[in-house]
């Protein structure tokens, strides 16, 4: 047994204690919640202190460890300090890839182990604080987290059901059982003697407040690691992120255990204290990673709100910078970054030149509610049904992280990665792709081991899904994976079919990937954003008898444009010999006020003379409202996506 001191918050007014005094408060069987994202915001001093104490005294024992994001460096740091069979008996985590020592305990059946979506766990902390018995969410349906598919259990030793399936108002939901928190271990920058905590040098604020509130309202204790102490009254109350009433112990860290990230000691740009010139980001070499990043970047649209996953998708930010289009999109990452340029590697989660940093649970509120326009995520393994696995591969347990939250709720998903792995080498020669050495591992297989993303669920949600590799592009259809594009220089049978475990559907005629992807010079995506010729905005689908009009990013500044639009529509309809159905994209559409009346007169004439039915769409809710108002007595049906507009037309609504 270890001696438990009187809580410092009771014994005296100052809450500053040594790390050993703090970890002595942790009792056998406690549930310990930790904050952090990779190395950002992780209390390394306290974690090492707990490890040292356990190795000396053999206690505390049988802890339940609860955490949302991955917290580690893939080797020794972070939650790897907790990886002792006697120290922990159960782990509920959002991401396991950075904690190989905990992974081994789980794979070897030494502990109970669960993997839940990262965003769900951040919300569980809030619901625990509010004494709610469950976190209710649709996130995780049809994946390995669904109780029909295992309920997030990782190994045979894990038998308790912590996830239930329910139905509300005719829709399926998952109930995640909340867990009282006995000990919170979190981090800030500065503390005063009463335990008020600021985070001015932290790259993220994460879910620190939610964890602290969960522990306090569970009757537990809150331990906060900081790098400096301020006098009482010296902290601006608007800068305090965790109030002292929620803090029991403050541990002053040694500098080596309080790096801003596990890769960077301190970068003022990550803390939002300075802005850096984007010219410091070097262009990527023209390899398979840049090819997939370029193809994914070509799916971006002006004013898109974007999430980029770790690994291959990180290259999209570099391409967007090289193409000079960053100002037209907003990059985000799940721990709370909005705007700027996300960092990679052990700095992942941090970003330079951000517009805002919000708490991680709030970011997942935004994501879960459909706030993202597009997400670019990693393609580790996919199958013929469009399912994607990034979470478990035999003895390797990566975990889902925020992947399920993001992929299930974004409007468009682009999965990126090479077609094969382990040894793949490619070269670009004269604008053509050559496979120098094929990878040993096929990534497109008959059936994935772990369903982190469900193709069937995506089809039910009417999501747009692409799978981008260096040599070809697939899209998800109701019948499975369809090959739609091929890189110049690539042979379909030899280079694609021969390196897959299933035969995809093939769209005829098969398109060639944009040749600009395979050139050394920038692709010119900025001109795509800003300068689509008016004539290229009109396309006719003869099979469906539908006219598609793309007014995305169009600004009407003179009356001549109004006349040209009328002429293009008339030409399209006359060429096809009959009236047509029309679907019009009004994303980021602008028109000068004095042109509204002639524009609307033109629209009404087109509807009267040429359209059987017309639907319109825009992802901007304010613009949708304005369009309905402006269109007035015309048949003003304005939807939030192309899919919704097409479905409404199909149903004759």
Secondary structure, 3 states (H helix, E strand, C coil): CCCCCCCHHHHCCCCEECHHHHHCCCCCCCEEEECCECCECCCHHHHHHHHHHHHHHCCCCCEEEEECCCCCCCCCCHHHHHCCCCCEEEEEECCCCCCHHHHHHHHCCCCEEEECCHHHHHHHHHHHHCCCCEEEECCCCCCCCCHHHCCCECCCCCCCCCEEEEEECCEEEEEEECCCCCEEEEECCEECCCCCEECCCCCCCCCHHHHHHHHHHCCCEEEEEECEECCCCCCCHHHEEECHHHCCEEEECCHHHCCCCCCCCCCCCCCCCCCCCHHHCCCCCCCHHHHHHHHHHCCCCCCCEEEECCHHHHHHHHHHHHCCCHHHCEEEECCCEECCEECCHHHCCCEECCCEECCHHHHHHHHHCCCCCEEEEECCCEECCCCECCCEECCEECCCCCHHHHHHHCCEEEEECCCEECCCEEEEECCEEEEEECCCEECEECCCCCCCECHHHHHHCCCEEEEECCCEEEEEECCEEEEEEECCCCCHHHHHHHHCCCCCEEEEEEEECCHHHHCCCCCCHHHHHHCCCHHHHEEEECCCCEEEEECCCCEECCHHHHHHHHHHHHHHHHHHCCCEEEEEECCCCEECHHHHHHHHHHHHHHHHHCEEEEEEECCCHHHHHHHHHHHCCCCCCEECCHHHHHHHHHCCC
